[in-house]
Amino acid sequence: MNNLFNNIYKDKKVLITGHTGFKGSWLTLWLNKLGADVTGYALKANTDPSLFELLKLKNNINHIEADIRDAESIERAIK
């Protein structure tokens, strides 16, 4: 996977909102494998087990558990 997309995501900072959900977990996994510096911003996963937990993504990214409606919190995450 190292050469996929000509390494365009390698070392790029990416913010994923909803990274604990089903689609967000897959996107997080994929971008992480492509070498991106991933920050995930979402509520706690609402299923047990969740794909996010099964993939053990929390250990590989900057994981922020917060509500996107909290303007100050999302602003801090973007900065």
Secondary structure, 3 states (H helix, E strand, C coil): CCCHHHHCCCCCEEEEECCCCHHHHHHHHHHHHCCCEEEEEECCCCCCCCHHHHCCHHHCCEEEECCCCCHHHHHHHHC
